């Protein structure tokens, strides 16, 4: 009889037979003679009434009958002066106080217990038919408004949904004022109302851009709703849940209210009266609690990130920043406990991942910069927070156990873990803390972090992140190669260590080239890596004494340089797409519409040209000075080298970029068939 969703309506106070009907009651005493109201005809079965299939229309039918019932009950209640005198020895419970104190009291009740104190009505005799009927009608009205609110939520009409859930809670407030006890079914339903109210407030916070439309929906009220509310106010001020159901303008406040609604619902479901009746509902509320705490944690985390970008000069971490971190961290921790309570490993790992991100924001905040925007050494605080972030990401991995449990979350955690190791290694390498650590120790730590980042670069799984992983893996190999290149140049004395550094530099340069080549959209990175590799060969040659060894090294270096043709082809293709009448339309940063940074290209050409000239000149000198008689092949090679060298010397340095690239492609093409295979990485 209490179901508003199947279209049935109860016409009795208790579960009486269908052969009895309720007539207009003239006096309370006549209720003791139910036979007096027996029908002379069989009542038509309930299912025979036409029922609308529209949920909202059915709820409106419910409310229209509830309103008629309330009017009938209100009209039958005698004036207070006609009621029996109150027992002077029995204190009369006070109704809600007026003014701001009443509102504060209602808020406290919502936050602390989830339901208002029971204050039985002084206008009705407890146990009378009016008393019981009002309880039924208030409860039915509350359920009807709940269904309307839920339907509006599904239609994304959050202003309307909040208005309906407010009315549902006001009906419950009036019910509490009339009832002396609250049954478990009432409390279970009330927890549903609070959960839905929390859902709506969360949606309102997440859709702040539509606030004007939601306000219009929220402010509208039908005449029927006004009349129902008027009847509710006969028994209650209906203020206990104003905080939960008011439309605020501040997203942070709405998130706060949403969390308090879920907390109140949780406390209801864990109370002694309800505990055994709603285990499934409790799991849903815990999930909502975990979610809202994550939302609030992310809200504060984004605030912390915004505070960093607004600071012009980072000297020290402010108290305000630290407070925001604490708020965010506390929310994430509480959310994790909620999800752990229902063994939701996927969401637990997501919150661990967010906590890891928060730790990275803390690390970035400890990066001190001076007025000229230059930064100092990598600090111990940065290292501490980056390592904390890594710990949280690893915990998130353990929470998921395997990728099969939730591939999307696993991939996200995997990416963040790789990113954090890479960031840690990059900062350690670029801003080495030489005042605190020895060069050798820093190199070991950089290598360790880079290799761990590489471990989490998923190059096999096809996904949107695969090109990003490939780019990162290539960058890692390039950075390691550069580091070992530097070690080889600076190492003096220990020949075994120099050979080891040389071997590692060659290995990582080779891997970096192959990975950049597979990307097909990183020509500058490919060109830079190849030029560094050529410089490495040039430095090696400088330490060699025999002409044969030097010739071999120079030939290998020229092989590497001819591999730059692939990079220049990619650059040429992108330039052609952007050229119009020999004018390149670049942005202020020198970036074309296709994403090519022409300023970077010019810098690399500034390295390429002299390196190209130097290799050719040295080869010509060595081959000319050879004592043995040159073969026909050697003579042909020498002629080619002289011809290419002559053209590179006469090249116009002020020519348009596209023309210069075309010249390089032509010269490299002349060398390619002359130097052997021409395959990338052949010299390694």
PyMOL commands that set and color helices and strands:
alter all, ss='L'
color gray80, all
select helices_A, chain A and resi 28-32+34-37+46-48+55-76+80-82+100-112+129-154+158-178+184-206+208-219+223-232+242-245+251-269+279-310+319-341+345-365+380-400+403-405+407-430+439-455+466-490+495-519+523-542+547-562+564-578+598-625+632-650+657-672
alter helices_A, ss='H'
color red, helices_A
select strands_A, chain A and resi 579-580+583-584
alter strands_A, ss='S'
color yellow, strands_A
deselect
rebuild
show_as cartoon
